[in-house]
């Protein structure tokens, strides 16, 4: 049996390795960490969560990413299995204790009899064999150059930002309070998975002034900052208008100040639990390109964080991806080099779950091909099928940008009627997707 080689031990690479090995295919998983470090990673573990510790909404009846969770669980995905094992209270979201999560993924892969690992940097695209490139947004410069040379196309790039993490015991709970927005969550613990810091109008205006004036990371000559809209630095949002943050990550709706229930905050900064012990909280939506000194000064202006200690400050890094609609076929293979598949964020999907899903699909497709078979993509009515259709031809190549899964990628369904109709329509999307996905798996 031929061996499948996978470059990259992130969400996509690990899911691809798990899928192929469980199909009976020998796998070598190539990961350059910890021998070769990146800007954002801290460990050599597989599936390390670099930015948020959240897989976002787990609602599989009303939300496209929740539907993708359901599909991956139904397909026996490793990432969802380990996420459930290390789940943290987070209202309606699926958040995990990031270090134990990555450690458990690593242990599962290393204990699989058909998976072996190589901790060396791969600097060139291989000329033969069966390969999946799942190197993610931090593809090494040497390999990125090799991809560019092989495709004859400019690699696209945008800049991704990381949110700060605060030590829980440094948060002033006489000012802040615990509550999930709209009290989401089945248990009291889930409903109290977030810490909220209220702001008056004057405090908000002063914060915006300081944010706009703070010293920021400067880009090298010739680099342009094309940001993914789902991960904008807070400074960029503030530059778009003084009220942008108050209608985004700092919106005060669905929350009641436990200390002053009769006073509605003008804005609220939320922090989400980042580990099982509850000792770390990340500042939700506060990706930033402020320099470290400026970050501490500006963030300590937030009521409740005036004495905050930071386990990690925010940062910014280059995020590379290919023009998949032009370069990949429906089997996720590079058209010019069909022995190579691409999976994960490097294909232009955005988010942990989307990356893992494309890894799962690439692993299954590669395994089928090694066995002399062809696995058709999932139907476009499914979340996984909608994503792969988007990146392999459904998107407009000239304007291609990273995309989260959303119902706009699905074939339309007829269910109208305003906001109430939206719930009916989303339920119709998920019902149709589940039926189609189960039929695809069975076939």
N, C-alpha and C positions, 0 to 999 in steps of 0.2 A: 504494500500500500504506500503510495506517495505521501510525503510529509508536507503539511501546510505550515508555512512560516508567516508569523505575524509580527510586524514592527510596531511597537507601542503598547505599553501596559496600562493605559488609561481605561476609561469606561468601555470604549468601543473594542479595544484590543482584548481585554479580559473576557468580554461577553462573546466575542468571536471565537476565542480559544475554547471556551466552555462549550459553545454550541457545536463546534467541529469535533472536539474530543468525544463528546457524548454521542456523536454520530459514528464513532469508531475510527476517526482519522488521527494519526499521530501529529502532534503540534509542537513547534518550537516557538516560544514567545520571546521576542527580542526586546529588551528594555535597557536603555543606556543609563538610567538612574540606578543606584546612587553614584556610579562611577563618573558620569557626566551630569552635572547639576543643571537645573533651570532656574529662572528668576523666581518662579512661583512655588515650586515644590519644596517640601521640607524633608521628605523621607524617600526611601526606595521601594515603598509598598506599591502594589498594583491598585488601581482605582482610587488613588488619593484624591480627595475632594479639595480643590484648590481655592475656589471662590466661596460660594454659599455651601451650607450643609443641608440644603433642601432640594428635594426632587419635585417641589411644587405641589399643586393640587392632586389629591388622591381620589377625587370624585369622578368615578368612571361612568356616570350617567349624564353629567352636565358639563364636563370639561374634557377637552381634547387630550391634554397631557395625562389626566387621570385614566382616560381610555387607553392610552399608550401603556400606562402601568399595568392595566388589566391584560392587555395583549401579551406583554412580556412575561407576566406571571403564568398566563395560560400556556405559553410556549416553553416554560421551564427555565426562564432567564435567571442567571446567577445574581445579577445586580439587585433585582427586586427581592430575591430570597434573602440576601444578606441585609438589604435595607430594612426589611420587616423585622429581622432578628435584632437589629440595633436601632429600632425606631425610637424617636423622642416625641414627647407631647408637642404638638404644633398646630392645634386647631384642626382645620381641614387639610393641612399640608402633610406631606411625607418628609419629615426631617429626620436625620440620623446622627448618631454619635460618630463623628467622622473618622477618628483614629481606629477604634475597634472595627468599624465597618471595613476600612481598607485592609486591616490586618486579617480579618476573616476571609475576605475575597482572596488575598494572597495565599492564605493557608489552604483554602479549597483548591486553588489552581495547582499549588505545589504538591498536593497529595494525590492529584489525578494521575493515574498510571500512564496516560497517553500524552501528558503535557510535560515538556521540559523547558527550561529557561536559559537564556543567554544574556548576560549583563555586559554587552558591548554595544557601542554606537555603530549603527549601520549608516554609512555616509553616501552610498550610491544605490540607485535602483537596481535590483538584481536582473540579470539577463535571461534567466530561465527558472523553472520550478513553479510552485504555486505560492503566491504571496498576497498578503493583505497589508496595506499601509494604513495604520490607525494611529499616527503620531500626534494628532490633535493640534491645538492652536500653537503649541510651542515646538513645532517641528524644528530639528536642528538646522542651522544655516547650511551645512554641507549637503544634507539630504534635500532640503528645499531647493537648493541650486540644481541638484541632480534631477529633481522633478521638473523644474523649469526647463532644463535642457532637453529632457525627454519629450515634453509636451509641446515645446515650441511656443508656449503661451506664458504671459506674465502671471505670476502667482498673485492673487488678490490678497489684500490684507486690511485689517482694521485693528483698532486698539481696544483691549479689554481691561477693565479695572476691577480691583479687589476691594471689598469692604473691610473696615477695621473690626477687630474682636476685642471686647472689654471683659476684664475680670469682674464677675458678679459682685464680689464683696466690696468693690470700690464704687458701686452705684448707690446713690443716696435714695433709699427707699422711703424716706420721709417726704420726698418730692415725687418720686416715680411710683408707679403701681403696676401690678400684674393683671393682665386681661388680654384675651384674644379679641380681635376685632369682631363685633357682633356676637361675642361669646361663643364662637365656633368651637366645636369639639364635644365629644360625647361625655367626657369625664371632667371633673373640676380641674384636674391637673392639665388637661389639654386646653381648657379655657383660660388657664393662667400660664400659658407657654411663652407669653411675650411680656416684656417690661416696657412700660410707656412713660415717656418724658414729655410733659406738657410745656407749651410755650404761649406766652401772651403775644399780642400783636407787636409790641415794642421789642420783645425778645427775638421774635422771628425776623423783624426788619433789621435788627442789629446783627443777627446771625448771617443773613443774606449779604449785608454789606461786607462783613469780615470774610465770608466765603469768596465773594467776587474779588476782593483785594488780596487774598492769600497767594503766596508764591507757589506756582505750579511746576510740574515736570515739563521741561521743554523738549520738543522733538528734534531729532537730527535733521540737518539740512536735506531737503528733498523728500522728507517723510510728511505725509498728510494724515491727519487724524480722522479716519472714517470710523465712527463708533457704531456698534450694534445697538439699536434703540432699546432693547430689553436690558441693557447693562450700561447705561449712560453714567458717566461720572456726575456727581451732584453739582459740580461747578458748571458743567455744560448745560444741565437742566436749568440752573439758576440764570445762566446767560440768556436763555430763551424767554425769560420773563420772571419777574419777582414772585409771582404767584404759582409758578410751575411746580415747585416742590410741595407747596401746600395742597396742590391738587394731585400730587403723586405720592411718593413714599412718606410724606409728612402730613397726609390728610388726617383730619381729626374725627372723621365720621366713624360711627359704630363703637365709640369708646366713651366711658364715663370716669372722670377722675375720682378715684376712691377717696382722696383726701378733701376734695372740694366738689362734691357731686352736683352742686347747683351752678358751677361755673364751667362753661364750655370752653375748652382750650382753642386758641386760634390755629395752632398747629401741634402735631404730636410726632415725636421721634420714637419709632419702635425698635426694640432689640429682641432678637429671637434666640432662644436657648440653643447652644452650639455643642453641648456634650451632655452625656447622661448624668453626670454628677451635678449639673446645673451650675458649674463654676465659671463657665464662659458663655458670653452672649455676643452675637454679631449684630451690627447696626444695620437694620434692614434697608436696602436700597441706597446705602451710602458708599457705593463704589467711588473712589476718588483718585485724582492725580495730583492732589496737594503734596508738597514736600513734607517730610516727616515733622519738622519743627512747626510748620504752619498747621498741620493736622491736629497736633495735640492742643495748640492754642485755640483753634476754631471749634473743635469738638467739645472742649471743656466749657464752651459758652452754653451748651445745651443744659437746661435745668435738670439736675439729677446726676450729671456727668462732670460736675465741676472738680471733683477729686478722682476722676476715673484713671485707672491704670490699664494699659493696653497690652494684651497678649500678642497682638499683631496689628500693625498699622496698615492702612490701605496702600495700594500700589497700582501700577499700570504696566502692561506689557503688550508686545506686538502679537497679533493673532493671525495666523496664516491659513488660507483655505484656497482650494482650486475652483476653477469655473466648471463645476461638475456637469451642467447641462450640455456643455460643449465637449467635454473630455471623456465622460463615462457612458457606457451602454446600459441597457436595462438590467444587466447582471452585475452592475457596479464595477465593471472591468474598465481599465484604461483602454480606450479604443486603439491607440497606437501600440500598446503592449498588453494584450489580453490575458497574459499570465499573471497580471497584477490587478488586484482589486483595491479600492479605497473605502474606508469606513470611518464614521465618527465626524468630529467637528471639522476636520480638514476637507470634508465634502461640502460644507456649507450648511449643515444642520447646526442649530444652536441649542445648548443645554445638555446636562448630564443624561437625561432620560433619552432624548433624541439620539445622542451619540451612542449610547449603549444599544438602543434598538437597531441602529444601522450596523453596529458590530454583530449583533445576533443574526441579522439577516445575511450579512456578508459571510459569516462563518458557516451558516447553513448552505448558502449557495456554493461556496468553495468546496464543502464536504461532498455535496451532490456531484459537482463536476469531477472531483477526484475519483468518485465511484462510477464515472461514465454516464451520469444522469444530468438532467437539467431541472432545477427548481424554479418555477415561475415566481415572479414577485407577488406579494400579497395583493389582493384586489385594491384598487384605489379608494374603495369605500371604507377601508380600514385605516387606522391611524398610521401603522407602519407602511402600508401601501401608499397612502397619501404623501408621506415624506419621501419615499424612494422615487415615486413618480415625479415629485417636484424637483429633486436634485438630478434626475437622469433625463430631463427633457421637458418637464412641465413648467419650469420657470423660464423667464425671459433671460437669455444668456447675457445680453448687453447690460442689464441692470441687476444681475444676480447678486444677492446679499444673503448673509446667514439668516436662517428662519427657524423659529420655534414651531412645533406642531400647533395647528389651529384649524378650526372647522372651515376656514376659507380655502384650505387646500383640498377639501373633500368635494366630490361631485355634489351639486346642489340637491337639496331635498325640499319638497313642498310642504311647509308647515308654517303658516304666517299668523300674525295677530299681535303685534306690539311686543312689550316686554314679557307678558304672559305667554305669548306665542313663541318667544325665544326659548323658554324652558321646554316647551313641547317639541320644538324643532331640534334642540340639542339632544333630547332624549331619543328622538327618531334617528339622529345621526349615530348615536352610540348603540342603539338596538340593531340597526342595520349593519354596523361595523362588526359587532360581536358575532352575528350570524355568519357574515362573510369570512371572518377570521377563522372561526371554528371549522368552516367548510374547507378553507385553504389548508389548515393544519391536518385535517383528516385525509385530504387528497395527497 
